[in-house]
Amino acid sequence: MIDEGVSPKDISDELEIPLKTVYYLKGTKLKRGRKPKYSKETEEEIKRLRDEGLRAKDISEKLSIPLRTVYCLIKR
């Protein structure tokens, strides 16, 4: 079912088994955990602006992203 593009949640509901079991049985084809809130492009933009000399506060205001998030994304 995963090869057909059915989500783990839908498989869990259809087969009436726990979601954790679906992830366990499927191997490593799908990623576990939350999806990233910000895209790779946004992360790259933050790093590019930082390299250009902008302060984290300015980046935060320009991209409308929380300041703490900017610091976290710069560290990655």
Beta strands, then each sheet from edge to edge (+ up, - down):
end
